[in-house]
Amino acid sequence: MRHLLAGIVATTALNCTLAASVVPAPVGLKAEYQTDPLGLGLARPRLSWELVLPDRGARQTAYEIQAAATAEDLEHGEPLRWDSREVNSDQSVLVPYGGPPLGSAQRVYWRVRVRDGRGAISAWSRAALFETGLLQASDWQAQWITPGFAQDPSKSEPAPMLRGAFQVHGRVREARLYITSLGLYSAQLNGHEVGDQLLTPGWTDYDQRIEVQTYDVTGLVRDGGNALGVTLADGWYRGVIGGAGVRNWYGPQLAVLAELRVVHADGSVQVVGTDSSWRSTTGPVRAADLYNGETYDARLERPGWTEPGYDDAGWQGVAVLDHTKGTLFAGIDPPVRRTGELHPVSVAQAADGGYIFDLGQNMVGWVRMVAQGAAGTVITLRYAEVLDRAGNLYTANLRTA
């Protein structure tokens, strides 16, 4: 009896040890350094995860990755796009996706589990996802378009506004907008801002590489009439670059390339893109330059221009631009976004009669303000980091900007 009791005690202790050594599931799953990214430009993205191993000196000795077309398939473990089986490796960063090469606009759900140095296997991680963009130039159905009116590239011109209207019939399961531009763009779909990125598509050597952004616009597409509107600006493409005031460094003509892919509930895909049917005009932004600032005339607003049903009969057409799609690539760098809001810590009248709004710190951003007055009243905003000896805004260091 004494030996039997001893055996029971020993077994109980062993079970407690095993329970205490359960390996936590990996966390922080990423594809190409991004969490659940859309629009990746690779047919074999690289996958990474973080380990939460509680014991000192603990390490991963093996991993297993599973990937499927849907979250349900992944949860059930079948059918799978890829099962790596157990791989003896401590690698947890930039592990190449090993399933069949992916095509454009494909979504993959994936999960991972690991084995530690004592042989214990973790639970499966939560399901993560990634989605490819338009991988080949030939996958694009949209066309580069440019405003149908002449502009003088030797100076800052009014920002072009381009719109396209289209119909969607049936329930929408998901929708993606793939978009880029020569110059900077901002986009609205049915009156709502698309995404939260700023200064898109970013600064690259436009002759060699042009970034494409991908947005999930499922919640913005409607059954019935729809409208997509894009505003363009000079940006780095044809705006002033550097203190010497050089313009048109990459080219003189602004353009946009946008393709909306709508997947219906029955699985059918509808593609709407920029083409010769679009319309163009100008509006309240009379000039926009990264160095020389922006001129905005509220009297020239065009309410509702990015909504269906808007009357654009007085607008001009657009021209299809013969520009390559071979330099397009998916954006991989963290985007510029709004990260906070500052309120002035003080307001004082300067010696020159203007008002100084002190934001309390050096910052990058822009002013939001509400003003009332007679039509045609001009308000001038200037930015600086310091004041001069008289208490006025000091801008000499900004040269001509």
Disulfide bonds with the S-S distance in Angstrom:
none
